[in-house]
């Protein structure tokens, strides 16, 4: 057994272990929040499809066992998160959401088995690997497309929230180990490399956006929380004349406005929800 083969398997299994469990923190965060608000459904649908396509490609190409196991694990976890969306936010009953996952498992398994045999048939009888390459290319496309709606969510919220940072870190590290595993193969697989590179680059961009946008969002919430009448005039403090208007009331009683600080919700693991600040009604 060569050293290169050993390194390929070791790094491949490290990447697989991370990609088998990288979505568990996101699942747990969704469970704690009892919502998937802020997550883009298309992200997880696309990644589920990507897992199926990459699974076909990896089996036909006979890539290392860890990288064959990998897409099936993360594809299934993506399907579970999508079922959480159906349960928490679409208000499906729990057994309906579980039924949706069962349908996914049956359809995806049947599709993969059929396409593996079809791809091998084309290679053996027509001496063409075009169909096999198609699955690898589609996997990369689905991975990339899945990130786009999540960027839209970040743009609308002006911060990175609802995503587990632990998930992003584990996912990125898994991509790094998988790339290192490919580097030790006898023949470098460019299509598989492109898929892992897409994940790594797009998630590094999300980390960068979090470093830039989240401190700004926290400062804005703090300013709004300390500013009276922040809903009606977020940047203006009440004038003395406005304060004096409430002093002369019938019966000679002096009255003052009751302005409580608006609530600031706690953040979940550093990724809190944007808070809509409303002013209290005047007395």
N, C-alpha and C positions, 0 to 999 in steps of 0.2 A: 504494500500500500504506500503510495507516494505521499510526500509531505503536502503537495498541492491539493491532492484529493482530500486529505485530512482537514486542511484549512477550509476547503470548499464546504465540507460537511459541517464543520464546527460553526463557521459563520452563518451558514444556511440555517442550522438549527437555532442559533441565537436569534436570527431575524424572524424565524417562524414562531418561536416562543413569544416574542414581543408582539408579533402581529396576530397571534392567537388570543392574546389577552388585552391588547391595547385598547379595545373598545369597552372593556369592563368598567373602567372609571367613568366613562360617559354614560353607560347604562345605570350605574349607581347614582350619578348626579341627577339623571332624569327621574329616578325613583325617589330621591330625596325631595326634589322640587315638585314632584307630581305634575310635571308638565315638560314638554319639549319645545316650548316657545323659544325662538331664537335660533333653532336648528332648521336648516333647509331640507325639506323632504327629498328634493331632487338629489341632494348629496348622497344620501344613503341608498336611494334607488339606483343611482348611477354606479355606486361602489358595489352594490349587490350584483349588477350586471357585469361589472368589471371582474369580479371574483369568478363568475361562471366562465367568462371568456378566457381569463388567464389560467383557470383550471384545465380547460380543454387544451390550450396551447402547451402548458407545462407537461401534461401527460403524453401528448403526441411527440413532443420534442425530447421526452425522457430527461427532463431537467432533474436535478437532485431531489430526492424524496422530500426534504424539508420545504422546498419551494413549490412542490405539488400540493402538500398539505396546507400551506399558507393561505392561498386565495380562498379555499373552501371555508376556512375558519373565519377570516375577516368578512367574507361575503355573508355567512350565516349570522354573524353578530350585527352586521348592517341591517339584515332583514329583521332581527329582533328589535333593533332601535326603531325601525319603521313601524313595527307592530305596537311599540310604546306610543308612537305618535297617534295611531288609530285609537288606542285605549284612553290615553290621557287627554288628548286635544280634540279628537273627532268623536269622543264619547261612545266608542264601540264597547260592547260587552266583552268581558275578558275571554269568554270562549270563542267569540267571533274573531278577536285578535289572534288567539292561538290557532284558530282554523285557517286564518290568512297565512300564518307561518307554515302550517302543514301543506297548504297548497303550493307555497313557494318551494318547499323542500322536494315535493314530488315532481313538480314541473321542471325544476332546475336539474334534479338528478337525471330524469329521463332525457332532457335536452343535452346534457353533457355526454351521457353514454352514447346517444345517437350521433352527436357531432364528432366524438372521438373516433368512432368506427368509420364515419364518413370521411374524415380527414385522412385516416390511415389508408382507406380504400383509394382515395385520389392519389396519394403518394405512391402506393404500390402499383396501381394499374395505369396511371396517367403520368407518373414520374414528375409530378408537380407538387410543390409545397405551398402553392398559393393560398389554398383554403386554410392551412395551418397558420400561415403568416397573418391571414385576415383576423384570426382570433386574437393573436398577440397585439395587433394594431388596434382592434376594437377595445381591448382591455385598457390600453394606454389612453385612448380617446375618452372612454367612460370615466377613468380616473381624473383626467383633467377637467372634463365638463362638470363633474360633480362639485368641484371647488367653486365654480362661478356663482351659483346661487348663494353659497355661504358668504362670499364676498359682498353680494348684494345686501344680505342681512347685516353685515358689519357696517356697510355704508349707511343703511337706514338708521341704525342704532347709534352711529358715530362712536362705537366702541366694540370690543370683542367680548361678548358675553354668551353664556349658555354652553360654551365649549369647555370641556375639561382640559386644563393645561397638562395634566398627567397623561391623558390620552394623546395629545399632540406630541409630547416628548417621547413617549413610548413608540408611537407610530413613526416618528422621524428616525429614532435610533434603530428601529427594525428595518427601515429602508436602507440605512447606512450599512448594517450587517449584511443585508441581502445583496447590496452592490459589491461588498467585499467578497461574498461567496461567489458571485459571478466572475470576479476578477481572477479567481483561481481555477476556473474551468479551462479545459483544453481549447475549446472554441468559445470565444466571448459572444454572449447573446445580447445583441444590441437592442432588440425589442423589449426584452425583460428589463434591461438596464434603463431604458427610457421611462418605463412605468414607475420604477422606484425613484428615479431622478425627479419625475413630475411631483410625486408625493413629497419628497424632501424639500424641493424648492417652494412649492405652494404653502407648505406648513411653516417654513422659515419666514415667509412673507407674513403669515398670520401672527407669528410671534412678534415680528417687527411692528406690525400694526397695533398689537396689544401694548407694546412698550410706548408707542407714540400716543394712541388715542385714549387708552384707559386712564392715565393720570389726568388728562384734560377733562374727561367725563367726571371723574371724582371731584376735581376742583369746581366744576360747574355745579354739581349737586350740592357741594358744601356752600357755595355762594348763594344758590337759590334757597337753601335751608335757613340761612342767616339773614336773608333779605325779606323785609315785610312786604306784603302785597306782591309777592314775586310772580303770581300768576297774571295779575293785571298789568304790572309794570316791572318786568324782571330786572331792569337796570336803574330804576329811579326810586329814591327813598321819599317817604311822605314829607311834604313841606309843613312849616309851622302853621300856615293858614289852614291847611287841611286838618291838622290836629286841633286847631281852635274851633273848627266848625262843630265839633261834638260836645263842646263844653257848655254852651248856652242852650239848654233844653227846657221845655215846660216843666214848671214845678221847682225850678232852681237847682235841680239835682245835677251834679257834675257826672259826666259819663266818659269813659275812655274806651277805646277800641280794644277788643280782646284778640290779640294776634299771637296765636301759638305757632311755634316753629313747626313747619311741615315735617312729616315723618320721613326718615331715611331708612330704607330697608337694608338689612345686612346683606353682604355679598356671600355667594357660595363659592368657596375655594378660589377666591380672587376673581371670579367672573360674575359679578352681580348683575341684576336686571336694572335697566334704566328706570328711574323713578319719576312718575308724573307728579309734579308738585302743585297742589291747589291751595289757594288762600282760604282762610276761614271767613265765613260770612260776617258782615259788620253787625255790631250790636244795635 
